[in-house]
Amino acid sequence: MSAYWAVLALAIATSMGGQTLLKAGAGAPDFLAQLLDYRTIIGLCVYGGSAILYIIALRRIPMSVALPCTAISYVAAMLIGHYAFGEPIGPMHLGAMVLICAGVVLLAAA
């Protein structure tokens, strides 16, 4: 079963990679340019690949556990947003990050 947990972790990581590429493509001057930006196109492909990995993980991990575990992506998104795009992180963000991490750990251990 641990291989399925590794696949779930890879699905979450690739999802974040795809989301990061989508954000990078969002700097285009208009919506059509954004859709045609190479970062958006690659991001959509990577994001789709993460969905396939998630489907594989669901073969052995209950959805009631797997889906909440993807909440760790909120923490990753906050960190990527801060370090890659200069988005601020305040005390409320940090508190939320601690709560999300604790919830994911508790759920995964159940």
C-alpha positions in Angstrom: 0.0 0.0 0.0 2.9 2.4 0.5 3.4 2.6 -3.2 0.0 4.1 -3.5 0.9 6.7 -0.9 4.0 7.5 -3.0 1.7 7.9 -6.0 -0.6 10.2 -4.0 2.4 12.3 -3.0 3.6 12.5 -6.6 0.1 13.5 -7.7 0.1 16.3 -5.2 3.6 17.5 -6.3 2.8 17.4 -10.0 -0.5 19.2 -9.3 1.5 22.0 -7.6 3.9 22.1 -10.5 1.0 22.5 -12.9 -0.6 25.2 -10.8 2.7 27.1 -10.6 3.0 27.0 -14.4 -0.6 28.2 -14.7 0.2 31.1 -12.4 3.3 31.9 -14.4 1.3 32.0 -17.5 -1.2 34.4 -15.9 1.1 37.4 -16.6 0.0 37.5 -20.2 -1.7 40.7 -21.4 -5.1 39.1 -22.1 -6.9 35.9 -21.7 -6.3 34.5 -25.1 -2.6 35.2 -24.8 -2.6 33.4 -21.5 -4.3 30.4 -22.9 -1.7 30.2 -25.7 1.2 30.8 -23.4 3.6 27.8 -23.3 3.6 27.8 -19.5 -0.2 27.6 -19.5 -0.2 24.7 -22.0 2.5 22.8 -20.1 0.7 23.5 -16.8 -2.5 22.1 -18.1 -0.8 18.9 -19.3 1.1 18.5 -16.0 -2.1 19.2 -14.0 -3.9 16.5 -16.1 -1.1 14.1 -15.4 -1.6 14.7 -11.7 -5.2 13.7 -12.1 -4.2 10.4 -13.6 -1.8 9.8 -10.7 -4.6 10.6 -8.2 -6.9 8.1 -9.9 -4.2 5.4 -9.4 -3.7 6.4 -5.8 -7.5 6.0 -5.3 -7.3 2.3 -6.2 -6.0 1.5 -2.7 -6.4 4.7 -0.6 -10.0 5.6 0.5 -11.2 8.8 -1.0 -12.2 10.0 2.5 -8.5 9.9 3.3 -6.8 10.7 0.0 -8.8 13.9 -0.8 -8.2 15.6 2.5 -4.5 14.7 2.3 -4.3 16.9 -0.9 -4.9 19.8 1.5 -1.2 19.9 1.9 -1.2 21.5 -1.5 -2.6 24.6 0.2 0.6 24.9 2.2 2.8 24.3 -0.9 0.8 26.9 -2.8 1.4 29.4 0.0 5.1 28.8 0.0 5.4 28.8 -3.8 3.3 32.0 -4.0 5.6 33.6 -1.5 9.0 32.5 -2.9 8.3 32.4 -6.6 5.8 35.3 -7.0 6.5 37.5 -4.0 3.1 37.0 -2.4 3.0 38.0 1.3 2.6 35.5 4.2 1.0 37.0 7.4 0.4 35.6 10.8 -3.1 34.3 9.8 -1.5 32.4 6.9 1.1 30.8 9.2 -1.6 29.8 11.7 -3.7 28.3 8.9 -0.6 26.4 7.6 -0.1 24.9 11.1 -3.7 23.8 11.3 -3.7 22.3 7.8 -0.5 20.3 8.5 -1.8 19.0 11.8 -5.1 17.9 10.2 -3.3 16.1 7.3 -1.0 14.3 9.7 -3.9 13.2 11.9 -5.9 12.0 9.0 -3.0 10.1 7.4 -2.3 8.4 10.7 -5.9 7.3 11.1 
